[in-house]
Amino acid sequence: MSGVRGLGARWRRRRPLRTRMALAASAAVALVAVGVCTAAFFVIRYELLHQLDLSLTQSATRVIQGNRGEDPQVVAGECRYLSAPACAQIVPADPAADPAEPYVLPVSAPVREVAAGTRAPYYSNVQRFGQPLRMLTTRFGDGQALQVALRADPVDKGVRQAAALLAAVGAVGVLLAGLLGYAVSRTGLAPVARLTATAERIASTRDPRHRIELPPGPPGRQDEVTRLAASFNTMLGELEQSVTSQRRLVADASHELRTPLTALRANAELLARGDRLTPTQRARASGALERGIREVTGLVNDLIELARDEEPLPLLEDVHVAEMTEHTVALARTHWPHTPFHLEVEPGAAHAVRPGVPARLARLLTNLLDNAAKFGPPGTPVEVTLSTYGPGGSAVASGSGAGRRRSGPGGTGGSADGRGGGGGGADGLTLTVRDHGPGIPAADLPHVFDRFYRAQSARALPGSGLGLAMARQIARAHGAELTAGAAPGGGALFTLAFAPEDAPASVPKTPE
């Protein structure tokens, strides 16, 4: 038995899904059709026999009413003809009381038992005159039984005709079930077939631009298969975007690496002929080689950071944003000694805590500070503000005000009045970095966070164009949003907005 089941399972695995669905649908419809025809046959047979039995009962009633008190005898014996009335005879319980004239209907022991009152009346099928008869045996007074019979061949013929007709109907139903099952499977699996063909085409061509054609109609009224195809199209769109982004990253990275690698090769070849160089030339080539190595190392590290989309969960911890900001600003002062950095912290943001990776958040802020210091004229300040916003409030920090904690160029700041007011848990948190440089041109503003993008005015400055792209990626990995805009009075303004901890709603953005 297990071998038969295993053979059936192997057969099902080798058949296409469309064939299996067609067979299953056909079998279900065919089973219903055969069941209905079988039930109809038995109903028709029962009704025909029931009508014949009613005729026998009526004939027996008439004979009983017209022959009360009669002795055993043959009352009527012409039932051999279709148009003749029913055959009827009276049979005694004692065979010794039988009449001299022979009976036209067979007399058996059960007939005597009915006459004696020891058996209930019954119907039976007998053969007489070369024809099938339907016979009723019932009581006829004391010690006698009445037998009434009619020809049953019309009923048998009707039953056979009904059986043949229902068999033909069942066969047609099975055929139609097969055709409908095939049509249903073909129509129902058409989106799946298109999905499979598209997936196979993508696998063979490695081109995710293909899409599955969807039937027209509102999205809310689509069936499950159509929604699956729509989801597959959405996945293909994401895959196409990912592949395009990956190819663009590889192309941009190769383009950015070509120049420093060429310079490294030239300096290395130059140092290989060091015996022909003067000490000054050798020192200059060594310095250029060292700078090129640092540039390539930084570029490779930035690419590795950009290749990571999410922050590793084991490294997440509660970050005190104000302390992290103070520490990062202090490091920026050492890297850019000619640029003053001003830090202002609102009382409500002094104890704000957000989950994240401290080193990554510090890298985000470092990139913003380096960008502001690089584009700001020497001696102009870079203003960093940490503030909160309530539900429906603005995420843009205002200027300095009373009650804020302020850190000037010479230290990491102190505590002002109101430091303990509010932990920032119910409010959103914003961190803004503003410089006083030329600002971001309107044409470049939509692209400042693109990888390797450098504005026309920044192409002469050092850098790879990855800092702001990395900053936005780190922000989004921490559930925040980083935006850029024009600062009032000139310069660029970058805003990092964290949603409230207990209500991660949409984060307000800085108006551009």
C-alpha positions as CSV (number, residue, x, y, z in Angstrom):
1,M,0.0,0.0,0.0
2,S,2.8,2.4,0.8
3,G,4.4,1.6,-2.5
4,V,1.2,2.6,-4.3
5,R,1.1,5.9,-2.4
6,G,4.8,6.5,-3.2
7,L,4.2,5.9,-6.9
8,G,1.2,8.3,-6.8
9,A,3.3,10.9,-5.1
10,R,6.1,10.6,-7.7
11,W,3.6,10.8,-10.5
12,R,2.2,14.0,-9.0
13,R,5.6,15.5,-8.6
14,R,6.4,14.9,-12.2
15,R,3.2,16.5,-13.5
16,P,2.9,20.3,-14.1
17,L,0.8,22.2,-11.6
18,R,-1.7,23.1,-14.4
19,T,-2.2,19.4,-15.2
20,R,-2.6,18.5,-11.5
21,M,-5.2,21.3,-11.0
22,A,-7.0,20.3,-14.2
23,L,-7.2,16.7,-13.1
24,A,-8.3,17.7,-9.6
25,A,-11.0,20.0,-10.8
26,S,-12.2,17.5,-13.4
27,A,-12.3,14.7,-10.9
28,A,-14.3,16.8,-8.4
29,V,-16.8,17.9,-11.1
30,A,-17.0,14.4,-12.5
31,L,-17.6,12.9,-9.1
32,V,-20.4,15.3,-8.5
33,A,-21.9,14.6,-11.9
34,V,-21.7,10.8,-11.4
35,G,-23.2,11.1,-7.9
36,V,-26.1,13.3,-9.1
37,C,-26.8,10.8,-12.0
38,T,-26.7,7.8,-9.6
39,A,-29.0,9.5,-7.1
40,A,-31.4,10.5,-10.0
41,F,-31.4,6.8,-11.2
42,F,-32.4,5.5,-7.8
43,V,-35.1,8.2,-7.3
44,I,-36.6,7.4,-10.7
45,R,-36.5,3.7,-10.1
46,Y,-38.2,4.2,-6.7
47,E,-40.9,6.4,-8.1
48,L,-41.7,4.0,-10.9
49,L,-41.9,1.0,-8.5
50,H,-43.9,3.1,-6.1
51,Q,-46.5,4.0,-8.8
52,L,-46.8,0.3,-9.7
53,D,-47.2,-0.6,-6.0
54,L,-50.0,2.0,-5.7
55,S,-51.8,0.5,-8.6
56,L,-51.6,-2.9,-7.0
57,T,-52.9,-1.6,-3.7
58,Q,-55.9,0.1,-5.6
59,S,-56.6,-3.2,-7.5
60,A,-56.5,-5.2,-4.2
61,T,-58.9,-2.7,-2.6
62,R,-61.4,-3.1,-5.4
63,V,-61.1,-6.9,-5.4
64,I,-61.6,-7.0,-1.6
65,Q,-64.7,-4.7,-1.8
66,G,-66.3,-6.7,-4.6
67,N,-65.6,-10.2,-3.4
68,R,-66.2,-10.2,0.3
69,G,-67.1,-13.7,1.7
70,E,-66.0,-15.5,-1.5
71,D,-64.3,-18.9,-1.3
72,P,-60.7,-19.5,-2.6
73,Q,-60.7,-19.0,-6.3
74,V,-59.1,-17.2,-9.3
75,V,-60.9,-13.9,-9.5
76,A,-59.1,-12.5,-12.6
77,G,-56.4,-14.1,-14.8
78,E,-55.8,-11.8,-17.8
79,C,-52.8,-9.9,-16.5
80,R,-50.7,-11.3,-19.3
81,Y,-51.7,-8.4,-21.5
82,L,-50.6,-4.8,-20.9
83,S,-54.1,-3.4,-21.1
84,A,-55.8,-6.1,-19.0
85,P,-56.7,-5.6,-15.4
86,A,-54.6,-7.1,-12.6
87,C,-54.6,-10.8,-12.0
88,A,-56.3,-11.7,-8.6
89,Q,-56.8,-14.9,-6.7
90,I,-57.9,-15.9,-3.2
91,V,-55.7,-18.4,-1.5
92,P,-56.6,-20.3,1.8
93,A,-54.2,-20.9,4.6
94,D,-54.9,-24.7,4.4
95,P,-53.8,-26.2,1.0
96,A,-56.7,-28.8,1.4
97,A,-59.2,-25.9,0.8
98,D,-57.7,-25.0,-2.6
99,P,-60.1,-24.9,-5.5
100,A,-60.1,-27.5,-8.3
101,E,-59.1,-24.9,-10.8
102,P,-55.4,-24.2,-10.8
103,Y,-54.1,-20.8,-9.7
104,V,-52.7,-18.4,-12.3
105,L,-50.2,-16.9,-9.8
106,P,-47.6,-18.9,-7.9
107,V,-48.5,-19.9,-4.4
108,S,-45.6,-20.3,-2.0
109,A,-45.3,-20.8,1.8
110,P,-45.1,-17.1,2.6
111,V,-48.5,-16.7,0.9
112,R,-50.0,-19.3,3.2
113,E,-48.4,-17.5,6.2
114,V,-50.1,-14.3,5.2
115,A,-53.4,-16.1,4.9
116,A,-52.8,-17.6,8.4
117,G,-52.0,-14.1,9.8
118,T,-48.4,-15.0,10.8
119,R,-46.8,-12.8,8.2
120,A,-47.4,-9.2,7.1
121,P,-48.5,-8.3,3.6
122,Y,-45.6,-7.9,1.1
123,Y,-44.6,-7.1,-2.5
124,S,-42.6,-9.5,-4.7
125,N,-41.4,-9.9,-8.2
126,V,-42.4,-13.1,-10.1
127,Q,-42.2,-14.5,-13.6
128,R,-45.5,-15.7,-15.2
129,F,-46.6,-16.1,-18.8
130,G,-43.1,-15.4,-19.9
131,Q,-43.3,-11.8,-18.4
132,P,-42.1,-10.2,-15.2
133,L,-44.9,-9.5,-12.8
134,R,-45.1,-7.3,-9.7
135,M,-47.3,-9.0,-7.1
136,L,-49.0,-7.9,-3.8
137,T,-49.9,-10.5,-1.2
138,T,-52.3,-9.3,1.5
139,R,-55.0,-10.5,4.0
140,F,-58.5,-11.4,2.7
141,G,-60.6,-12.1,5.7
142,D,-59.9,-14.9,8.2
143,G,-57.7,-17.7,7.0
144,Q,-57.3,-16.4,3.5
145,A,-54.9,-14.3,1.4
146,L,-55.4,-12.2,-1.7
147,Q,-52.7,-12.1,-4.4
148,V,-52.8,-9.3,-7.0
149,A,-50.3,-9.0,-9.8
150,L,-49.6,-6.6,-12.7
151,R,-47.0,-6.7,-15.5
152,A,-43.7,-5.1,-14.5
153,D,-42.0,-5.0,-17.8
154,P,-43.0,-1.3,-18.6
155,V,-41.4,-0.3,-15.3
156,D,-38.3,-2.3,-16.0
157,K,-38.1,-0.8,-19.4
158,G,-38.5,2.7,-18.0
159,V,-35.8,2.0,-15.4
160,R,-33.4,0.8,-18.2
161,Q,-34.1,3.8,-20.3
162,A,-33.5,6.1,-17.4
163,A,-30.3,4.3,-16.6
164,A,-29.1,4.7,-20.2
165,L,-30.1,8.3,-20.4
166,L,-28.4,9.1,-17.0
167,A,-25.3,7.2,-18.1
168,A,-25.1,9.3,-21.2
169,V,-25.7,12.5,-19.2
170,G,-23.0,11.4,-16.7
171,A,-20.5,10.7,-19.5
172,V,-21.2,14.1,-21.1
173,G,-20.8,15.6,-17.6
174,V,-17.4,13.9,-17.1
175,L,-16.3,15.2,-20.5
176,L,-17.4,18.7,-19.7
177,A,-15.8,18.5,-16.3
178,G,-12.5,17.7,-18.0
179,L,-12.8,20.6,-20.4
180,L,-13.9,23.0,-17.7
181,G,-11.2,21.8,-15.4
182,Y,-8.6,22.5,-18.1
183,A,-10.1,25.9,-18.8
184,V,-10.2,26.8,-15.1
185,S,-6.7,25.7,-14.5
186,R,-5.4,27.5,-17.6
187,T,-7.3,30.7,-16.7
188,G,-6.6,30.6,-13.0
189,L,-2.9,29.9,-13.4
190,A,-2.3,32.3,-16.3
191,P,-0.7,34.9,-13.9
192,V,1.4,32.2,-12.3
193,A,2.5,31.1,-15.8
194,R,3.4,34.7,-16.7
195,L,5.2,35.0,-13.3
196,T,7.2,31.8,-14.0
197,A,8.0,32.9,-17.5
198,T,9.2,36.3,-16.3
199,A,11.3,34.7,-13.5
200,E,12.9,32.3,-16.0
201,R,13.5,35.1,-18.4
202,I,15.2,37.2,-15.7
203,A,17.2,34.1,-14.6
204,S,18.5,33.6,-18.2
205,T,19.1,37.2,-19.1
206,R,19.9,38.6,-15.7
207,D,17.8,41.6,-16.6
208,P,15.4,42.7,-13.8
209,R,13.6,45.2,-16.0
210,H,11.0,42.7,-17.1
211,R,7.5,42.9,-15.6
212,I,4.4,40.7,-15.4
213,E,1.4,42.1,-17.3
214,L,-1.5,42.6,-14.9
215,P,-5.2,42.5,-15.8
216,P,-7.0,45.9,-15.7
217,G,-9.0,46.7,-12.7
218,P,-8.9,48.5,-9.3
219,P,-6.3,47.1,-6.9
220,G,-8.9,46.4,-4.2
221,R,-10.7,44.0,-6.5
222,Q,-7.8,41.9,-7.6
223,D,-7.6,38.2,-6.7
224,E,-4.8,36.5,-4.8
225,V,-2.8,35.5,-7.9
226,T,-3.0,39.0,-9.3
227,R,-1.8,40.4,-6.0
228,L,1.0,37.9,-6.0
229,A,2.0,39.1,-9.5
230,A,1.8,42.7,-8.4
231,S,4.0,41.9,-5.4
232,F,6.4,40.2,-7.7
233,N,6.5,43.3,-9.9
234,T,7.2,45.4,-6.9
235,M,10.0,43.0,-5.9
236,L,11.4,43.3,-9.4
237,G,11.3,47.0,-9.2
238,E,13.3,46.9,-5.9
239,L,15.7,44.4,-7.5
240,E,16.2,46.6,-10.5
241,Q,16.8,49.6,-8.3
242,S,19.3,47.6,-6.2
243,V,21.1,46.3,-9.3
244,T,21.3,49.7,-10.8
245,S,22.5,51.2,-7.6
246,Q,25.1,48.5,-7.3
247,R,26.4,49.0,-10.8
248,R,26.5,52.7,-10.4
249,L,28.4,52.3,-7.1
250,V,30.9,50.0,-8.8
251,A,31.3,52.4,-11.8
252,D,31.7,55.4,-9.5
253,A,34.1,53.7,-7.2
254,S,36.2,52.5,-10.1
255,H,36.2,56.0,-11.5
256,E,37.2,57.6,-8.1
257,L,39.9,55.0,-7.5
258,R,41.5,55.3,-10.9
259,T,43.1,58.7,-10.2
260,P,44.6,58.0,-6.8
261,L,45.8,54.6,-7.9
262,T,47.5,56.1,-10.9
263,A,49.2,58.7,-8.7
264,L,50.3,56.0,-6.3
265,R,51.8,53.9,-9.2
266,A,53.6,57.0,-10.5
267,N,55.0,57.9,-7.1
268,A,56.0,54.3,-6.4
269,E,57.8,54.0,-9.8
270,L,59.5,57.3,-9.1
271,L,60.7,56.1,-5.7
272,A,61.9,52.9,-7.3
273,R,64.5,55.1,-9.1
274,G,65.4,56.9,-5.8
275,D,69.1,56.9,-6.6
276,R,68.5,59.4,-9.4
277,L,66.4,61.8,-7.2
278,T,67.6,64.5,-4.9
279,P,66.7,64.3,-1.2
280,T,64.1,67.0,-1.8
281,Q,62.5,65.2,-4.7
282,R,62.6,61.9,-2.7
283,A,60.9,63.6,0.3
284,R,58.2,65.2,-2.0
285,A,57.5,61.8,-3.7
286,S,57.3,60.0,-0.3
287,G,54.9,62.6,1.0
288,A,52.7,62.3,-2.1
289,L,52.7,58.5,-1.8
290,E,51.7,58.7,1.8
291,R,48.9,61.1,1.1
292,G,47.7,58.9,-1.8
293,I,47.7,55.9,0.5
294,R,45.6,57.7,3.1
295,E,43.2,58.9,0.4
296,V,42.7,55.4,-1.0
297,T,42.4,53.9,2.5
298,G,39.7,56.4,3.4
299,L,37.8,55.9,0.2
300,V,37.9,52.1,0.6
301,N,36.7,52.4,4.3
302,D,33.9,54.7,3.2
303,L,32.8,52.1,0.5
304,I,32.8,49.4,3.1
305,E,30.7,51.5,5.4
306,L,28.2,52.3,2.6
307,A,27.9,48.6,1.7
308,R,26.3,48.0,5.1
309,D,22.5,48.9,5.1
310,E,21.7,48.2,8.8
311,E,23.3,48.5,12.1
312,P,24.2,45.2,13.8
313,L,21.8,44.6,16.7
314,P,24.5,43.4,19.2
315,L,26.1,46.8,19.0
316,L,23.0,48.9,19.7
317,E,22.9,50.7,23.0
318,D,21.3,53.7,24.6
319,V,23.2,56.8,23.3
320,H,23.1,60.1,25.3
321,V,22.9,62.3,22.2
322,A,24.1,65.5,24.0
323,E,27.2,63.9,25.4
324,M,28.0,62.2,22.0
325,T,27.6,65.6,20.3
326,E,29.8,67.4,22.8
327,H,32.5,64.8,22.3
328,T,32.3,64.9,18.5
329,V,32.4,68.7,18.5
330,A,35.5,68.7,20.7
331,L,37.3,66.4,18.3
332,A,36.3,68.6,15.4
333,R,37.9,71.6,17.1
334,T,41.2,69.7,17.1
335,H,40.9,68.7,13.4
336,W,39.9,72.2,12.3
337,P,41.7,74.6,14.7
338,H,40.9,77.7,12.5
339,T,37.2,77.1,12.6
340,P,35.2,78.0,15.7
341,F,32.5,75.5,16.6
342,H,29.5,76.7,18.8
343,L,27.3,74.1,20.4
344,E,23.9,74.9,21.9
345,V,21.8,72.3,23.8
346,E,18.2,73.0,24.9
347,P,17.3,71.9,28.4
348,G,14.7,69.4,27.1
349,A,17.4,67.8,24.9
350,A,20.1,67.6,27.5
351,H,19.2,64.1,28.7
352,A,17.8,62.8,25.4
353,V,18.6,59.1,24.8
354,R,18.2,57.2,21.6
355,P,19.1,53.6,20.7
356,G,22.0,53.3,18.3
357,V,25.7,52.6,17.7
358,P,27.7,55.5,19.3
359,A,30.6,55.2,16.9
360,R,28.3,55.3,13.9
361,L,26.3,58.3,15.1
362,A,29.6,60.1,15.9
363,R,30.8,59.3,12.4
364,L,27.6,60.9,11.0
365,L,28.1,64.1,13.0
366,T,31.8,64.1,12.1
367,N,31.0,64.0,8.4
368,L,28.5,66.9,8.8
369,L,31.1,69.0,10.8
370,D,33.9,68.3,8.4
371,N,31.6,69.2,5.5
372,A,30.6,72.5,7.2
373,A,34.2,73.4,8.1
374,K,35.5,72.6,4.6
375,F,33.0,74.9,2.9
376,G,32.9,77.7,5.5
377,P,35.4,80.5,5.1
378,P,38.3,80.4,7.6
379,G,37.3,82.0,10.9
380,T,33.6,81.7,10.3
381,P,31.7,79.7,12.9
382,V,30.0,76.3,12.5
383,E,26.8,76.3,14.7
384,V,25.6,73.0,16.2
385,T,22.2,73.0,17.9
386,L,20.5,70.2,19.7
387,S,16.8,70.8,20.5
388,T,13.4,69.0,20.9
389,Y,10.1,69.4,19.1
390,G,6.7,68.4,20.4
391,P,3.9,66.6,18.4
392,G,3.1,68.7,15.4
393,G,6.0,71.1,16.2
394,S,8.9,72.1,14.0
395,A,12.0,70.0,13.8
396,V,14.1,73.1,13.1
397,A,16.0,74.5,16.0
398,S,15.9,78.2,16.6
399,G,18.8,80.4,17.5
400,S,20.4,80.6,20.9
401,G,18.1,81.4,23.8
402,A,17.9,81.4,27.6
403,G,18.1,78.2,29.5
404,R,20.3,76.4,26.9
405,R,23.6,74.7,27.6
406,R,26.2,76.4,25.4
407,S,29.6,75.1,24.5
408,G,32.0,77.6,23.1
409,P,35.3,77.1,21.2
410,G,37.2,76.6,24.3
411,G,35.5,73.7,26.1
412,T,32.8,71.1,26.1
413,G,30.2,73.3,27.9
414,G,28.4,73.5,31.2
415,S,24.9,73.2,32.6
416,A,22.5,76.0,32.4
417,D,19.3,76.5,34.4
418,G,16.6,74.1,33.5
419,R,18.9,71.2,32.6
420,G,16.8,68.7,34.3
421,G,13.6,69.7,32.4
422,G,12.3,66.8,30.3
423,G,14.2,63.7,29.2
424,G,13.2,64.0,25.6
425,G,11.4,60.7,25.6
426,A,8.0,62.1,24.6
427,D,9.4,64.7,22.1
428,G,11.2,64.5,18.9
429,L,14.9,65.4,18.8
430,T,16.7,67.5,16.2
431,L,20.4,68.1,15.7
432,T,21.3,70.9,13.2
433,V,24.7,71.9,11.7
434,R,24.9,75.3,10.1
435,D,27.8,76.9,8.3
436,H,28.3,80.4,6.8
437,G,29.7,79.3,3.5
438,P,28.3,79.8,0.0
439,G,25.5,77.4,0.7
440,I,24.1,74.7,-1.6
441,P,22.9,75.8,-5.1
442,A,19.3,74.9,-5.8
443,A,20.4,72.6,-8.7
444,D,22.7,70.6,-6.5
445,L,20.4,70.4,-3.5
446,P,18.5,67.2,-4.6
447,H,21.8,65.4,-5.2
448,V,23.9,66.3,-2.2
449,F,23.3,62.9,-0.6
450,D,24.1,60.9,-3.7
451,R,27.2,58.7,-3.7
452,F,30.3,60.3,-5.3
453,Y,28.3,63.4,-6.1
454,R,30.3,66.6,-5.9
455,A,29.1,70.1,-6.7
456,Q,30.9,72.2,-9.2
457,S,32.3,74.4,-6.5
458,A,33.6,71.4,-4.4
459,R,35.5,69.5,-7.1
460,A,38.7,71.3,-6.3
461,L,38.5,70.5,-2.6
462,P,39.7,67.2,-1.1
463,G,37.2,64.4,-0.6
464,S,35.5,61.6,-2.4
465,G,31.8,62.7,-2.3
466,L,30.8,59.8,0.1
467,G,30.6,61.7,3.4
468,L,27.0,63.0,3.1
469,A,25.8,59.7,1.5
470,M,27.2,57.8,4.4
471,A,25.7,60.3,6.9
472,R,22.2,59.8,5.4
473,Q,22.6,56.0,5.4
474,I,23.6,56.0,9.1
475,A,20.7,58.3,9.9
476,R,18.1,56.1,8.2
477,A,19.6,53.0,9.8
478,H,18.9,54.7,13.2
479,G,15.3,55.6,12.3
480,A,16.1,59.2,11.7
481,E,16.0,61.5,8.7
482,L,18.8,63.8,7.5
483,T,17.9,66.8,5.3
484,A,19.7,69.7,3.8
485,G,18.6,73.2,3.1
486,A,19.5,76.8,2.9
487,A,20.2,78.6,6.2
488,P,18.7,82.0,6.9
489,G,21.2,84.7,6.0
490,G,23.3,82.3,3.8
491,G,25.1,79.1,4.3
492,A,24.0,75.5,4.4
493,L,21.8,73.9,7.1
494,F,21.7,70.2,7.8
495,T,19.0,68.8,10.1
496,L,19.1,65.4,11.7
497,A,15.6,64.6,13.1
498,F,14.8,61.7,15.4
499,A,11.2,60.7,16.0
500,P,9.9,60.5,19.6
501,E,10.8,57.3,21.3
502,D,7.3,56.3,22.4
503,A,5.6,57.4,19.2
504,P,7.7,56.8,16.1
505,A,5.6,58.9,13.8
506,S,6.7,60.6,10.6
507,V,9.8,62.8,11.2
508,P,9.4,66.5,10.4
509,K,11.8,67.7,7.7
510,T,13.5,71.0,7.5
511,P,11.8,73.4,5.0
512,E,14.1,73.9,2.0
